[in-house]
């Protein structure tokens, strides 16, 4: 019995070891490692969402399309669930559950695993981090929560999430922004590039003043960087040498845009552009973002 419990209760660390954490791979790995006997039918009425799942919006058209497919073909891949005091909590497959209910099904194929609360929280964060529905502030908070829960460094988290260390550091820097600016970011009134530039300032009142100036005057990231550079003695504690170097780099705004888009260090000098990557896998990730296909 104890052997079976250990098999059912593989946590995230056991499932992935030192590999990068990936929500889709998590689901695929569990399905592939499960025998046919472990796939059971569970009443849809006994299922509830992961309590740590922050995602509330599901595309209605996509759900209806999936429901029609399920009506015709059934549910191809079992969902992953965790036994709870009352019924089961969904670990992976919430869209399939919602679509199955719309399709009129009463039960759904499922695989039961024994994740603890910390794992459930990490899984919910992973799912949302690896989907395109988190705001920069939500992403930053998710990184912070994962670092605390997993007790790992920023560099270790970056490796597991397939991101650059600088991307994780920049995102975490957003958490020191005033509440007013976080709200502007969530409302898409200012961009990630603007926010990252403001987060390097020391005076929070000044951050808010400049953020409002960005909105009122439609300032670009380059504009706000130039404004801060021209008023360096008042705005920042950075050394004059560093500020002079930044002022003499006309393409810094392009570097910042590409850093944000690629999640990697980018440097433009002497009509040359350098994009850093940490491994072959990281290079593949960058090429995919740039839509570069190599036969």
C-alpha positions in Angstrom: 0.0 0.0 0.0 2.9 2.3 0.9 4.5 1.6 -2.5 1.4 2.6 -4.3 1.0 5.7 -2.3 4.5 6.8 -3.2 3.7 6.2 -6.9 0.5 8.2 -6.7 2.1 11.0 -4.7 5.0 12.1 -6.9 5.4 15.8 -6.3 6.7 18.4 -8.7 10.3 17.8 -7.6 10.1 14.1 -8.2 8.3 14.5 -11.5 10.8 17.0 -13.0 14.0 16.6 -11.0 16.3 19.3 -12.4 14.4 19.8 -15.6 12.5 23.0 -16.5 9.0 23.0 -15.1 6.4 23.1 -17.8 2.7 22.7 -17.3 2.0 20.9 -20.5 4.9 18.5 -19.9 3.6 17.9 -16.4 0.2 16.7 -17.7 1.8 14.7 -20.5 4.3 13.0 -18.1 1.6 11.9 -15.7 -0.6 10.5 -18.6 2.3 8.6 -20.1 3.4 7.1 -16.8 -0.2 5.9 -15.9 -1.5 2.4 -16.7 -4.9 1.9 -18.2 -6.1 0.6 -14.8 -5.3 4.0 -13.3 -7.7 5.9 -15.6 -11.1 6.0 -13.9 -14.4 7.6 -14.7 -15.3 10.4 -12.2 -18.7 12.2 -12.1 -18.4 15.8 -13.3 -20.5 16.8 -10.3 -17.7 15.8 -7.9 -15.1 18.0 -9.5 -14.0 21.5 -8.5 -11.3 23.9 -9.6 -7.9 24.1 -8.1 -8.4 26.4 -5.1 -5.2 28.3 -6.0 -6.3 28.8 -9.7 -6.3 32.6 -10.3 -7.6 32.3 -13.9 -11.3 33.2 -14.0 -11.9 33.8 -17.7 -12.3 31.1 -20.3 -12.8 31.9 -23.9 -16.5 31.1 -24.6 -16.1 30.4 -28.3 -13.2 28.0 -27.7 -15.2 26.2 -25.0 -18.2 25.8 -27.3 -16.0 24.5 -30.0 -14.4 22.0 -27.6 -17.8 20.9 -26.4 -18.9 20.1 -29.9 -15.8 18.0 -30.5 -16.4 16.2 -27.2 -20.0 15.5 -28.3 -18.8 13.9 -31.4 -15.6 12.2 -30.4 -15.6 12.1 -26.6 -12.7 13.2 -24.2 -9.4 12.0 -25.7 -7.1 12.7 -22.9 -7.9 12.1 -19.2 -7.8 15.0 -16.8 -5.6 15.0 -13.7 -7.2 15.3 -10.3 -6.5 15.2 -6.6 -8.8 13.6 -4.0 -10.1 16.1 -1.6 -12.4 15.9 1.4 -15.4 16.4 -0.8 -14.9 15.0 -4.3 -11.9 15.9 -6.4 -9.8 19.0 -7.2 -8.8 19.6 -10.8 -5.0 19.6 -11.3 -5.1 19.7 -15.1 -7.9 19.8 -17.6 -10.4 22.4 -16.4 -11.3 23.4 -20.0 -12.2 19.8 -20.7 -14.3 19.6 -17.6 -16.2 22.8 -18.5 -16.7 21.7 -22.1 -17.8 18.2 -21.1 -20.5 19.8 -18.9 -21.7 21.8 -21.9 -21.6 18.7 -24.0 -24.1 17.1 -21.6 -21.7 14.4 -20.2 -22.1 13.1 -16.7 -18.6 11.8 -16.1 -15.1 12.1 -17.4 -11.9 10.0 -17.6 -9.4 11.0 -14.9 -6.1 10.1 -13.3 -5.8 10.6 -9.5 -2.6 11.9 -8.0 -1.8 13.0 -4.5 -0.3 16.5 -4.8 0.0 18.5 -1.6 -1.2 22.1 -1.2 2.2 23.6 -2.1 2.2 21.5 -5.3 -1.3 22.6 -6.2 -0.3 26.2 -5.8 2.8 25.8 -7.9 0.8 24.0 -10.6 -1.8 26.8 -10.8 1.0 29.4 -11.1 2.8 27.3 -13.7 -0.3 27.0 -15.8 -0.9 30.7 -15.8 2.7 31.7 -16.3 2.9 29.5 -19.3 -0.3 30.9 -20.8 -0.7 34.4 -22.2 -3.3 35.7 -19.8 -1.2 37.1 -16.9 -0.5 40.8 -16.6 3.2 41.8 -15.8 2.3 42.4 -12.2 0.6 39.0 -11.9 3.6 37.3 -13.5 5.9 39.1 -11.1 3.9 38.0 -8.1 3.8 34.4 -9.4 7.6 34.4 -9.7 7.9 35.7 -6.2 5.5 33.1 -4.8 7.3 30.3 -6.6 10.7 31.4 -5.2 9.3 31.4 -1.7 7.4 28.1 -2.0 10.3 26.2 -3.7 12.9 28.0 -1.7 15.1 28.5 -4.8 17.1 31.4 -6.2 16.1 33.7 -9.1 18.7 31.9 -11.3 17.2 28.5 -10.4 13.7 29.7 -11.1 14.8 31.2 -14.5 16.2 27.9 -15.5 13.1 26.0 -14.5 10.8 28.4 -16.3 12.9 28.6 -19.5 13.5 32.3 -18.9 16.6 34.4 -18.7 17.9 35.5 -15.2 17.5 39.2 -16.3 13.9 38.6 -17.3 13.0 37.2 -13.9 15.0 40.0 -12.1 13.2 42.7 -14.2 9.8 41.2 -13.5 10.5 41.0 -9.7 11.6 44.6 -9.8 8.0 45.6 -10.7 6.8 44.5 -7.2 8.5 47.5 -5.7 6.4 49.9 -7.7 3.7 51.9 -5.9 0.2 50.5 -6.0 -1.0 53.3 -8.3 1.6 52.3 -11.0 0.8 48.6 -10.7 -2.8 49.6 -11.4 -1.8 51.5 -14.5 0.1 48.5 -15.7 -2.8 46.1 -15.2 -5.0 48.6 -17.1 -2.4 48.7 -19.9 -2.1 52.5 -19.5 1.7 52.2 -19.4 3.9 49.4 -20.9 6.2 46.9 -19.3 9.1 48.9 -20.7 7.9 52.1 -19.0 7.4 50.2 -15.8 10.8 48.7 -15.8 12.4 52.1 -16.3 10.4 53.6 -13.5 11.2 50.7 -11.1 14.9 51.8 -11.2 14.1 55.1 -9.5 14.3 55.6 -5.7 11.6 58.1 -5.1 8.1 56.5 -5.2 6.4 59.9 -5.5 8.6 60.7 -8.5 7.7 57.3 -10.0 4.0 58.2 -9.8 4.6 61.7 -11.2 6.5 60.4 -14.2 3.9 57.6 -14.8 1.2 60.1 -15.0 3.4 62.2 -17.4 3.7 59.1 -19.6 -0.1 58.8 -19.8 -0.8 62.5 -20.2 1.9 63.3 -22.8 2.1 59.9 -24.5 5.8 59.6 -23.8 7.6 56.6 -25.2 10.0 54.4 -23.3 12.9 56.2 -25.0 11.4 59.6 -24.0 11.2 58.7 -20.3 14.7 57.2 -20.3 16.0 60.4 -21.9 14.1 62.5 -19.3 15.6 60.5 -16.4 19.0 60.7 -18.0 18.8 64.5 -18.4 17.8 64.9 -14.8 20.1 62.1 -13.4 21.3 64.1 -10.4 17.7 64.5 -9.2 16.1 61.3 -10.4 18.6 58.5 -9.7 21.6 57.5 -7.7 23.4 55.9 -10.7 26.9 57.0 -11.3 27.6 59.8 -13.9 29.8 57.4 -15.9 27.0 54.9 -16.2 24.5 57.6 -17.1 26.9 59.0 -19.8 27.3 55.5 -21.3 23.5 55.1 -21.5 23.1 58.6 -23.1 25.5 57.7 -25.8 23.6 54.6 -26.8 20.9 55.7 -29.2 19.4 52.3 -29.5 18.8 51.6 -25.8 15.1 51.7 -26.3 15.3 49.0 -28.9 17.5 46.9 -26.6 14.9 47.3 -23.8 12.0 46.3 -26.2 13.8 43.2 -27.4 14.9 42.3 -23.8 11.2 42.3 -22.8 10.1 40.4 -25.9 12.8 37.8 -25.8 13.5 37.5 -22.1 17.2 37.7 -22.9 20.0 40.2 -22.8 20.3 42.3 -25.9 23.1 44.7 -26.8 23.3 47.0 -29.8 26.7 48.7 -30.6 28.5 49.8 -33.7 25.7 48.7 -36.0 25.7 45.2 -34.5 23.2 43.4 -32.4 24.0 40.7 -29.9 21.4 38.4 -28.3 22.6 36.3 -25.4 21.3 32.8 -24.7 22.3 30.3 -22.0 21.9 27.0 -23.8 20.8 25.3 -27.0 17.3 25.0 -25.6 17.3 28.7 -24.7 18.4 29.5 -28.3 15.5 27.4 -29.7 13.1 29.4 -27.4 14.4 32.7 -28.8 14.2 31.4 -32.5 10.6 30.3 -31.9 9.7 33.8 -30.5 11.3 35.4 -33.6 9.5 32.9 -35.8 12.8 31.7 -37.3 12.6 28.2 -38.7 15.8 26.3 -39.5 15.4 23.2 -41.6 
